[in-house]
Amino acid sequence: MRLECALEVSHPGFVLGVAETIDLAGITAVMGVSGSGKSTLLRALAGLETPASAHIVIDGEVLLDSARGVNQPPYRRGIGYVFQDARLFAHRDVRGNLHYALHRARPGADAPAFDEVVAALDLAPLLGRRVGGLSGGERQRVAIARALLANPRLLLLDEPLAALDLKRKAELLPYIRQLPARFGIPLIYVSHAVEEVAQLADRVLILADGRVVARGLVHEVLERPEAEAVSGHFDAGVVLNGSVMGQVPEYALTEIAVAGQRMAVPRIEVAVGSPVRLRVRARDVAIALQRIEGVSIRNQLAAIVLRIAEDSAGANAEVLLALGPEEGGAHLRARITREAVATLGLAARQRVWALVKSVSFEPPR
Amino acid sequence: MSDLDLGPVWLTLRLAAVTVALLLLVGTPLAWWLAHTRTRIKPLIEALTALPLVLPPTVIGFYLLVLFAPAGMLGGPWLRLTGETLTFSFSGLVLASMIYSLPFVVQPLQGAFEAVGRAPLEAAAVLGARPLDAFFSVASPLALRGYITAIVLGFAHTLGEFGVVLMVGGNIPGRTRVISIAIYEQVETLNFAQAHVLSAGLLLFSFAVLVLVYTLNRRFPVQAT
């Protein structure tokens, strides 16, 4: 699906200017700090807000063209929307909320079946419940199911996890991740949480002050400095793609192959061979000149120093590493002190070992 | 002492029912507009809507009488259209009651629509609901409490009106003699027993209505999503 989107929105003290052509497939994340224009962009796509000057085209169909006076109303755009606050209809129970969408669904032979959606979001036990009694996570699952049942061609999610606690967030992520493949629908996922984006997204767009400042594949974009503006310097890091090699039930660990090397992380409940993503924060990575015996750190990865960025006023240095014997491999960022850089005599192209504590990873999902 | 004449009671109930039904039709779009508009003349319209709350009924009645008179701006066309005068007729009473009870219907509805807000309507729109569909399927059920309050208050307020009726409708049995007029006449003719019955009836009914409103307000809080 091809989304062409050019829009100018100006509110007092805020200007959003975006001109992008995005090939939507899987999950596209729009990331940015509060006030960067993420939600405004999403609302304009759905037709909930009409920018002064805008041009939005999906697969050749013009949804909005302010120059030609075309403005399709939201109910005719076929774009689903999951709000941060779910916005379930309080006068209907869960089943009633789902039927509301079903009865107004966009016609189409490939519309998702009621039972299939209910199964995908585990809603069978909730169908008869009043929405007032649902937990935050349950509300969002109902909201996602309701949006799917309207048979949209594109689903927008506006920080659907923002109001949930960490545990509920972790529970909801797998539900969202499966949607594009299971229902053949692309997602645009807005968030300011780098962890969520790292887990969910295939591609990422970063917004800052109403402009797109970075775009690309998730592991590329998340190691860029623009991502750091969103995550905050303290939590900056990279995303590693790996695959599960095996489980170590005795110690509740999962072994993962990353760039031809082995890492162990707290158990992830997926089958051997499954692809996984690991987000590794720069502050959790240490550097050694040789492999170390007699140390508790389980993950020791051969790496090559690519670049060292030192802030001459501060204590820290950021070392960009390539994993594996060659320079082309996956990247890792290590945050160590400038003093350590000097003492170890680190320099570009040097072969080192990157040390990552297994326990530094997010709890298993 | 003759048997209690129930004519005024039925007439009053009919007047209140017709008035409220018509007011819901007129008041809903007005309340909706007031709840959602961003126009700068909103306070002006709100004040106009609220005027019957503060004006003496005789003042409203006087102006309506001028308007309704066979030579008046409203009464003239009405006479030519229907062959009936607006003054001293049931139709005139309905019209007058609608104006007199307007704020009692519009204000609860406006409050309820404001409480419901735009969020559920946006949610309905992105699910494929057209605006009118969204109004009937989402906004009005969520504003149920507003409707209950509007109906009950509009009905009760119309029951009790006196000044406007006296000015516009007079005292014609079967056409314009409502309960409050009948009470007035019975007091004038020193028929205190019948006045007691009708007065106590109206008092009890009004009290019961208010108890009902407050009970329902607790049972059906304005629902937010």
Interface residues (C-beta under 8 A of the other chain):
Chain A: A46 G47 L48 P73 P74 Y75 I79 G80 Y81 F83 D85 A86 R87 L88 F89 A90 H91 Y100 A101 R104 A105 R106 V131 R146 A147 A150
Chain B: A119 P120 E122 A123 A124 A125 V126 L127 G128 A129 R130 D133 S137 V138 P141 L142 L144 Q223 A224 T225
